[in-house]
């Protein structure tokens, strides 16, 4: 893989023909890239297994998105979903990743 795809990238913002200074991009995958979704899936490959440790809980992956689903049929079922949420938090801490809570519809 070409290292320039992930390393030593810079970006700037332009509005109405005026541009900011260049800033170094220290993390992430270029948005809109063909490889972005593939690299995302490789990186989070073990995450669905973490979710599957609790009953009736599953994670679905598509492109650069992940959704957790759980069947809630009684009062105690929310505890299983909370455990999965805790596992995801631990995974995020270990991998140094962040999620976007605003897109968790």
Secondary structure, DSSP 4 states (H G I P E B T S, - for coil): --GGGTSSEEE--EETTEE---EEE-SS--TT-HHHHHHHHHHTTTHHHHHTTSTTEEEEEETTEEEEEE---STTHHHHHHHHHHHHHHHHHHHT----GGG--
